[in-house]
Amino acid sequence: MKWKTIISSALALTCAFGINTAAVSADTGTASDPADTAASEQAEDTSKTVTLTLEEAVQKMKTDSPSSRQAELNHSSDLVAIKSKGETIHQYNEEQDQIKASGALVSGTVSKTDTDIARLSRDFVQNHLEDNYNAEMNSIEESAVSQYYTILINQKNVTQAASALEYQKKLTSSCEVKYRYGIGTKEDLLTQQTAQLNAETALADARTTLDSSIRSFNQALGYDLDTELVLSTPIEKTEEELPSAEDTISKALAENLDLKYYTEVYVPNLQKQMNHLRYTVSTNSAAYKNAELTYNKALESVNNMPTEREQTIRSAYDSLSALDNQIALAEDSQKTAERTLNNIKTMYSHGLATALDISQAQMNLDNTVQTYASLMVKYNEALLSIQHMAGVGSQRVTYS
């Protein structure tokens, strides 16, 4: 059996030094730039390349994008609502003046209830005109930040998938050599070839997802869909002090525009409609029962809103704290993976490690980089959401 030992030794040397060694980088153990592949594919058409920081992307979305133009239209719609409610009030006052002057015992076309509803709605829209606009701006900012980070994460996913494929290719080469020399089975080779095929599919899917996210962001920014985006702000944890959860809850309950609208306008107006029907139709009629049911449902829902908002905020704070700990662990894992890759490259230069070892270490590093980045993105998005909840919020109110 001595000849098998000799073949096995030769095979190990082949796997160690003969498998795609030209592809091994001599760089230090850091993750490769995830944007290189996407950038090189569109390098020929530099006229459609746009470089954006995160701050610039947010500003573009807020001031010059389909969303910003829609926000301006919505702002105009609120102005029209103020005018419309004012005309209802004016019509009621004119009719009442005419009735009093004639001494007739008739009712106008506009009821006092309609006028009271119009006045309450008009005053709220007018007093919170800019708040409603700012809430929509907050929503646009959250969308811009989310889409910006999504592309950066998807770029890292492509890098991760490419690293995994490179590793599977090396394993396939190793299995082919083993099978050729009779020390590996056909089943093992087929299994490994399937694993490589799955890795190729995963890389193709990752690239498709990246391309789709770039097109979506281009559309949101108002650019041509095939514009190449160079996103220059790296993913880093946002370091900002937050008020206590109690302070945020207090501000949210006092300032969130949707809460104020439903409690100060929506439910009171439903009550006015119900009370009006009480004097104009039978309280046993379907019209009255339906108005009463609508009011009671709305009242129950609105009464629960403060507790639900408090729960949302407390959960967000808990999530932020948990993410903070996870980020610290992920950062340590990334540093460990970087040191491991550097050590293996040093060992490889002295003939003590294989190209396969380097490929696996690089894949492990790419995985830790992706995990670290994803956690920071979740943290930053949660932080921004909490900051908005401590003010008017990020939900525009649509007035009926």
Residue pairs with C-beta under 8 A, 6 or more apart in sequence:
4 183
7 181
7 183
8 183
11 177
11 178
11 181
11 183
14 177
15 173
15 174
15 177
15 354
15 356
16 351
16 353
16 354
16 355
16 356
17 351
17 354
17 355
19 170
19 173
19 174
19 354
19 355
19 356
20 169
20 170
20 173
20 355
21 355
23 166
23 355
24 345
24 348
24 355
24 358
24 359
25 32
26 345
28 338
28 342
29 337
29 338
29 339
29 340
29 341
29 342
29 345
29 361
29 365
30 338
30 365
31 156
31 159
31 365
31 366
31 369
32 159
32 366
34 152
34 155
34 156
34 158
34 159
35 155
35 230
35 231
37 158
37 162
37 207
38 155
38 158
38 210
38 214
38 228
39 228
39 230
42 48
42 49
42 226
42 228
45 228
48 224
48 226
48 227
48 228
49 227
49 228
49 230
50 223
50 227
50 228
50 229
50 230
51 230
51 231
51 232
52 60
52 148
52 229
52 230
52 231
52 232
53 231
53 232
53 233
54 145
54 148
54 231
54 233
55 233
57 144
57 148
57 217
57 221
57 231
58 141
58 144
58 145
58 148
60 144
60 221
60 222
61 67
61 68
61 140
61 141
61 143
61 144
61 220
61 221
62 68
62 137
62 140
62 141
62 144
64 222
65 140
65 220
65 221
65 222
66 219
66 220
66 222
67 140
67 143
67 220
68 140
71 133
71 136
71 137
71 140
74 132
74 133
74 136
74 396
75 129
75 132
75 133
78 125
78 129
78 132
78 133
78 399
79 129
81 121
81 122
81 125
81 399
82 122
82 125
82 126
82 129
85 118
85 119
85 121
85 122
85 125
86 118
86 122
88 110
88 114
88 115
88 118
89 115
89 118
89 119
89 122
91 108
91 109
91 110
92 108
92 110
92 111
92 112
92 114
92 115
92 118
93 115
95 108
95 109
95 110
96 108
98 108
99 106
99 107
99 108
111 276
113 272
113 273
113 275
113 276
116 272
117 269
117 272
117 273
120 264
120 265
120 268
120 269
121 265
121 269
121 399
124 260
124 261
124 264
124 265
125 132
125 399
128 257
128 260
128 261
128 397
131 257
131 392
132 257
132 392
132 396
132 397
134 391
134 392
135 257
135 258
135 392
135 393
135 394
135 395
135 396
135 397
136 394
136 396
138 388
138 391
138 392
138 393
138 394
139 394
139 395
139 396
141 384
141 388
141 394
142 381
142 384
142 385
142 388
142 394
143 220
144 220
145 380
145 381
145 384
146 381
147 213
147 216
147 217
147 220
148 217
148 231
148 233
149 235
149 377
149 380
149 381
150 213
150 217
151 210
151 213
151 214
151 217
151 229
151 231
152 231
152 234
152 235
152 373
152 377
153 235
153 370
153 373
153 374
153 377
154 206
154 209
154 210
154 213
155 210
156 366
156 369
156 370
156 373
157 206
157 209
157 210
157 370
158 203
158 206
158 207
158 210
159 366
159 369
159 370
160 206
160 363
160 366
160 367
160 369
160 370
161 199
161 202
161 203
161 205
161 206
161 207
162 203
163 359
163 362
163 363
163 366
164 199
164 202
164 203
164 363
164 366
165 196
165 199
165 200
165 202
165 203
166 359
166 362
166 363
167 199
167 356
167 359
167 360
167 362
167 363
168 192
168 195
168 196
168 199
169 196
170 355
170 356
170 359
171 192
171 195
171 196
171 356
172 189
172 192
172 193
172 195
172 196
174 356
175 184
175 188
175 189
175 192
175 193
176 189
177 184
178 184
178 188
178 189
179 185
179 186
179 188
179 189
214 229
215 225
215 226
217 229
218 224
218 225
218 226
218 227
218 229
219 225
223 229
235 373
235 376
235 377
236 376
237 327
237 376
237 379
237 380
238 379
238 380
238 383
238 384
240 383
240 387
242 248
242 317
242 320
242 383
242 386
242 387
243 251
243 390
245 313
245 314
245 317
247 390
248 313
248 317
248 386
248 389
248 390
249 309
249 310
249 313
249 314
251 390
251 391
252 259
252 309
252 310
252 313
252 389
252 390
252 393
253 259
253 306
253 309
253 310
255 390
255 391
255 392
255 393
256 309
256 389
256 391
256 392
256 393
256 395
257 392
257 393
257 395
257 396
257 397
258 393
258 395
258 397
259 305
259 306
259 309
259 393
261 397
262 298
262 301
262 302
262 305
263 302
263 305
266 298
266 302
267 295
267 298
267 299
267 302
270 291
270 294
270 295
270 298
270 299
271 295
273 291
273 295
274 288
274 291
274 292
274 294
274 295
277 285
277 287
277 288
277 291
278 288
281 287
281 288
282 288
309 389
312 389
313 386
313 389
316 382
316 385
316 386
316 389
317 386
319 378
319 382
320 379
320 382
320 383
320 386
323 375
323 378
323 379
323 382
324 379
326 375
327 372
327 375
327 376
327 379
330 368
330 371
330 372
330 375
331 372
333 368
333 371
333 372
334 365
334 368
334 369
334 372
336 368
337 361
337 364
337 365
337 367
337 368
337 369
338 365
340 361
340 364
340 365
341 358
341 361
341 362
341 364
341 365
344 353
344 357
344 358
344 361
345 353
345 358
347 353
347 357
348 354
348 355
348 357
348 358
385 394
388 394
